[in-house]
Amino acid sequence: MTPSEQSQHALALCQMAPVIPVLVIDTLAQARPLAEALVAGGLPVLEVTLRTECALEAIAAMAEVEGAVVGAGTVLSPAQMADAAGAGARFAVAPGATPALIDAARINALPLLPGAQTCSEIMVLLEQGYDVQKFFPAEAIGGAAALKSIAGPLPQVTFCPTGGISATRAPDYLSLPNVACVGGSWIAPKAALAANDWETVTKLARDAAALGR
């Protein structure tokens, strides 16, 4: 799968909903009901970050939920890329990009959403065929205003900004022509997960899904 093909897949995923939940799952038992709650709320594309011991198992469990399109986030190495593919991930997200990581995405036929901050990083990825990229950490590096400015010289790149984005800030990004969706963790707050409060998660997901209307 070439970088251009990976970006086509990534764009299709980004266009499925205005928000991709960025999920940190501490307990495997949370995985399936969390996926069910998010899908019920209208957010089918789910990013499970590889920051916990059960993350790969969580991806496998969530991938079994009807309607869920589950990917791996915080993918930092070729080994993690291979593990994510083996767990059933359908895409990978990285905070940046390295030659080894890009090669691993090709080898594992896993669409990669690579991260970039600066125009130089964006241009390097664009040269390789990635015209859909992650803008991270969005709020810390200028937010929606920065992406609006980047659209001037680089209108051919589409972004999924993540990092510090809230329900109140998301519309600022989604109004931009170079933003396909945003990534956010506010849809699955730790308190709700700890309490198995799936109704709250579904409500937050429904509100987030409505941002694209």
C-alpha positions in Angstrom: 0.0 0.0 0.0 1.6 3.2 -1.1 1.5 6.4 0.9 -0.9 7.9 -1.6 -3.2 4.9 -1.2 -2.8 5.1 2.6 -3.9 8.7 2.5 -7.0 7.8 0.4 -8.0 5.3 3.1 -7.3 7.8 5.9 -9.4 10.4 4.2 -12.3 8.0 3.8 -12.1 7.2 7.5 -11.9 10.9 8.5 -15.0 11.6 6.5 -17.1 9.0 8.4 -17.6 11.3 11.3 -16.4 14.8 12.4 -14.6 13.4 15.5 -12.4 10.4 16.0 -12.3 9.5 19.7 -8.7 9.2 21.1 -9.0 6.5 23.7 -6.7 5.4 26.5 -8.0 2.1 27.8 -6.7 0.9 31.2 -8.9 -2.1 31.7 -9.8 -4.7 29.0 -13.3 -5.0 30.3 -14.0 -1.5 29.2 -13.1 -2.1 25.6 -16.2 -3.7 24.1 -18.9 -1.6 25.9 -16.9 1.6 25.2 -16.9 0.8 21.5 -20.6 -0.1 21.5 -21.4 3.2 23.3 -19.3 5.3 20.8 -20.8 3.5 17.7 -24.3 4.0 19.1 -23.6 7.7 19.4 -22.5 8.0 15.8 -18.7 7.8 16.1 -17.6 4.6 14.3 -13.9 5.4 13.8 -12.0 4.8 17.1 -8.3 5.4 17.9 -6.9 3.2 20.7 -3.6 4.6 21.9 -0.8 2.1 22.5 -0.1 3.6 25.9 -1.4 0.8 28.2 -0.7 -2.9 28.6 -4.1 -4.0 27.3 -4.2 -1.7 24.3 -3.6 -4.4 21.7 -6.2 -6.7 23.3 -8.6 -3.8 23.5 -8.2 -3.2 19.7 -9.0 -6.9 19.1 -12.1 -6.8 21.3 -13.4 -3.5 19.9 -12.8 -4.7 16.3 -15.5 -7.3 16.9 -18.1 -4.6 17.6 -20.4 -4.2 14.6 -19.9 -0.9 12.9 -16.6 -0.1 14.6 -13.5 0.8 12.6 -10.7 0.5 15.1 -7.2 1.8 14.7 -4.0 2.1 16.8 -2.7 5.5 18.0 0.7 6.6 19.3 2.4 4.1 17.0 6.1 4.8 17.4 7.9 1.9 15.9 7.8 -0.8 13.2 7.2 -3.4 15.9 4.2 -1.6 17.2 2.9 -1.2 13.6 3.1 -5.0 13.1 1.5 -5.7 16.5 -1.3 -3.3 15.7 -2.0 -5.0 12.3 -1.9 -8.3 14.0 -4.5 -7.2 16.6 -6.9 -6.2 13.8 -6.3 -2.5 13.6 -7.5 -1.0 10.4 -5.4 2.1 10.5 -2.5 3.6 12.5 -1.9 7.1 13.8 1.5 8.5 14.8 2.5 11.8 16.5 5.2 12.2 13.9 6.8 10.1 11.1 10.1 8.3 10.5 11.4 6.4 7.4 11.2 3.2 9.4 7.6 3.8 10.5 6.5 4.7 7.0 8.2 1.6 5.6 6.4 -0.5 8.3 3.0 0.9 7.3 3.7 -0.2 3.7 4.9 -3.7 4.7 1.9 -4.2 7.0 -0.6 -2.7 4.5 -1.9 -0.4 7.3 -3.1 3.1 6.4 -1.0 5.6 8.3 -2.0 9.0 9.5 1.4 10.6 10.1 1.8 13.6 12.4 3.4 16.9 11.5 3.8 20.3 13.1 5.8 22.5 10.8 5.5 23.4 7.1 8.8 21.6 6.5 7.5 18.4 8.1 4.2 18.7 6.2 6.1 19.2 2.9 8.4 16.2 3.5 5.4 13.9 4.1 3.6 15.4 1.0 6.7 14.6 -1.1 6.3 11.0 -0.1 2.6 10.9 -1.0 0.9 11.7 2.3 -1.6 14.4 1.6 -3.7 13.5 4.6 -1.9 14.2 7.9 -2.3 14.6 11.6 -1.7 18.0 13.0 -0.3 17.5 16.6 -0.4 18.8 19.2 -2.9 21.1 17.7 -3.8 23.5 20.5 -0.2 23.9 21.7 1.1 24.8 18.3 -1.3 27.5 17.3 -4.7 25.7 17.0 -7.2 26.5 14.3 -5.5 29.8 13.4 -2.3 28.0 12.5 -4.1 25.5 10.3 -5.9 28.3 8.6 -2.6 29.9 7.8 -1.1 26.7 6.6 -3.9 26.3 4.1 -2.6 29.2 2.2 0.7 27.8 0.9 -0.3 24.1 1.3 -4.0 23.8 0.3 -3.5 20.3 -1.1 -3.0 18.8 2.4 -5.9 17.7 4.5 -5.6 17.4 8.3 -6.9 15.6 11.3 -5.9 17.9 14.2 -5.5 16.4 17.6 -4.1 17.4 21.0 -6.0 19.5 23.5 -9.1 19.9 21.4 -12.3 20.2 23.3 -16.0 20.2 22.4 -16.1 23.9 22.4 -12.9 24.3 20.2 -13.7 21.5 17.7 -16.1 23.7 15.6 -13.2 26.2 15.0 -11.3 23.4 13.3 -14.2 21.8 11.5 -15.0 25.0 9.8 -11.7 25.0 8.0 -11.5 23.7 4.4 -8.3 21.8 5.1 -9.7 19.9 8.1 -11.6 16.6 7.5 -12.2 15.7 11.2 -10.6 16.2 14.6 -9.4 13.8 17.2 -10.4 14.2 20.8 -10.4 12.5 24.2 -13.3 14.5 25.7 -15.9 11.9 24.4 -14.6 9.2 26.7 -13.8 10.9 30.1 -11.9 8.8 32.6 -14.6 9.3 35.2 -17.3 7.8 32.9 -15.1 4.9 32.0 -14.3 4.1 35.6 -18.0 4.2 36.5 -19.0 2.1 33.4 -21.2 5.1 32.6 -21.8 4.2 28.9 -24.9 6.3 28.6 -22.8 9.4 29.2 -20.3 8.3 26.6 -23.1 7.7 24.1 -24.5 11.2 24.8 -21.1 12.8 24.3 -20.6 10.9 21.1 -23.9 11.9 19.8 -23.1 15.6 20.5 -19.8 15.2 18.8 -21.3 13.5 15.8 -23.7 16.4 15.4 -20.8 18.9 15.0 -20.5 17.9 11.4 -24.1 18.7 10.5 
